[in-house]
């Protein structure tokens, strides 16, 4: 065990030698690796539906997938408010809405109050009043329901396209009507927007809070930025590597960025405090990294291993969280031992001895 510790410390000291001798070369290698990692983020998918966090072999998920495959997806409801739906002009407008919606991509069927008429909509008021609308008109006759069955595969971009198309058609054909869109598709779309907004908001709030704490800790606006370097590096690599490994952003995994900020910042604080708490210079940086080497390595490995245990969970959403947190914490470690000392060397003008 003692021999292993000596090896870790010796490698850490040798790494500082390389960083001091060729800092730009070290940054070049990290930059090249980052260029390879970043495209992985393009593979990330935002999956807002709750079934995305359930295991694929769950009976409820399997049944839902079977229903979608056999009956062409989910139903979106367009709820239209009118003084009285039983009006020839209103029904004719609903018919035009129905005809236009049927022509949209991925739309399989449309049902509206106008569908209840096999021929032209009659002008006779009594006939319109007595007609059985089969659940497409409310009991007080001021609400019409247009049901659109579309095969969007729970894809946020397809759902958003459907939402925009339906809104445009209703606003064109029924400009004076109040309407709303609902159904599982629309709920998924709203959840998607919340996930994106919350991911950005949570990340921003976490970053701001971390900066405040760092300023209180270092009392120097320049020194406080050094611990942030590994965190920013870790977030970029976390998203890229996570994308390559098949992780998705769900209502569970969206907290990963905030967690990496809170956990990864520790590495940066230890390295920064070790150097700036000394008299500076190459020897102090080398000695500080040597002393921290075992703790940083052990901390990252144990924490990362703990996060990998999430892969044993039944919930698929936990798998993505485990992947993000593992890649994030290991990236934070790389940022702390490779990137941060190199940045310190360049900013402080440290020369090798």
C-alpha positions, 0 to 999 in steps of 0.5 A, spaced: 500 500 500 505 504 501 508 503 495 502 505 491 502 511 495 509 513 493 507 511 486 501 516 486 505 522 489 511 521 484 506 521 478 503 527 481 509 531 482 512 529 475 505 531 472 507 538 475 514 538 472 510 537 465 505 542 467 511 547 469 515 546 463 510 545 457 503 549 460 501 550 453 502 543 450 498 541 456 492 545 454 493 543 447 492 536 449 486 538 453 483 542 448 484 537 443 480 532 447 475 537 449 474 538 441 473 530 441 468 530 447 463 536 446 460 533 440 457 527 444 452 533 447 449 533 440 447 526 442 443 528 448 435 527 448 431 531 453 425 526 455 420 529 458 415 524 459 414 520 465 415 513 462 422 515 460 424 514 467 421 507 468 424 501 465 423 499 458 420 492 460 415 495 465 408 492 464 405 499 463 410 502 459 410 496 454 402 497 454 403 504 452 408 502 447 404 497 444 398 502 444 402 507 440 404 502 435 397 499 434 393 506 434 398 511 432 400 515 438 397 519 443 391 524 442 391 531 443 385 535 444 383 542 442 378 545 447 374 551 443 370 555 447 364 558 443 357 561 445 354 556 442 357 550 438 350 548 435 351 554 430 352 552 422 358 557 422 361 555 428 360 547 425 363 549 418 369 553 421 370 546 426 370 542 419 375 546 416 379 546 422 378 538 422 380 538 414 386 542 415 389 538 421 388 531 417 393 533 412 398 535 417 404 530 418 403 524 423 396 526 424 392 519 423 385 521 425 381 527 427 374 527 430 370 534 432 363 536 432 363 537 425 364 529 424 357 527 426 355 530 420 355 525 414 353 530 409 353 538 409 352 541 415 345 543 415 342 550 416 336 548 420 337 550 427 332 545 430 336 539 427 343 542 430 340 543 437 337 535 436 343 532 434 347 527 438 354 530 438 357 524 442 361 527 447 364 532 442 360 538 445 360 539 453 353 539 456 352 546 456 354 547 449 359 552 449 365 548 448 367 543 442 372 538 443 377 536 437 381 530 438 387 529 434 390 522 434 398 523 432 404 519 432 409 523 435 413 518 438 413 522 444 418 526 441 419 533 443 420 536 436 415 533 433 410 535 439 412 542 438 411 542 431 404 539 432 402 544 437 404 550 433 400 547 427 394 546 431 395 553 434 396 556 427 390 553 424 385 554 430 387 561 430 386 562 422 379 559 422 376 561 428 380 568 430 375 570 435 374 563 439 378 562 445 382 555 445 387 551 449 391 544 447 391 539 452 393 531 452 399 527 454 403 530 448 402 537 450 403 535 457 410 532 455 411 538 451 410 543 457 414 538 461 420 539 456 420 546 457 420 546 464 426 541 464 430 545 459 428 552 463 429 548 470 436 546 468 438 552 466 435 556 472 438 551 477 445 551 474 445 558 474 443 559 481 448 554 483 453 557 479 452 564 483 451 561 490 458 557 489 461 564 487 458 567 493 461 562 497 468 562 494 468 570 495 467 569 502 472 564 502 478 567 498 476 574 499 479 575 492 476 576 486 481 573 482 483 567 486 476 565 487 475 564 480 481 558 480 476 553 483 471 554 478 476 552 472 475 544 474 467 545 475 466 548 468 471 543 465 467 538 468 460 540 466 462 540 459 465 533 459 459 531 463 455 533 457 459 530 452 461 524 455 454 523 457 451 523 450 456 518 448 454 513 453 447 514 452 444 518 457 438 523 457 436 529 460 430 527 464 426 530 470 431 526 474 437 527 471 437 534 470 439 535 477 446 533 475 449 539 473 448 542 480 450 536 484 457 536 480 458 544 481 457 542 489 461 536 489 466 538 484 468 545 487 471 541 492 477 539 488 478 546 486 478 549 493 483 544 495 488 545 490 487 553 490 487 553 497 494 549 497 497 554 493 495 560 494 495 559 502 503 558 501 508 563 499 507 560 491 512 558 486 514 552 483 516 548 489 510 549 493 505 548 487 509 541 486 509 539 493 502 541 494 499 537 489 504 531 491 500 532 498 493 532 495 494 527 490 492 521 494 486 525 497 483 527 490 484 520 487 481 517 492 475 522 493 474 522 486 474 514 485 470 513 491 464 518 489 464 516 482 463 508 484 458 510 489 454 514 483 455 508 478 451 504 483 445 508 480 446 503 474 443 498 478 437 502 480 430 499 476 428 506 474 432 508 467 432 515 469 437 513 475 441 510 470 442 517 466 443 520 473 449 515 475 452 516 468 452 524 468 455 524 475 460 519 474 463 522 468 462 529 471 466 527 478 471 524 474 472 530 469 472 534 475 478 530 478 482 531 471 480 538 471 483 539 478 489 535 477 491 537 470 487 543 468 487 547 474 495 547 476 496 549 468 492 555 469 496 557 475 502 556 472 500 560 466 497 566 470 502 566 476 508 566 471 511 559 474 518 557 472 520 550 473 526 549 477 
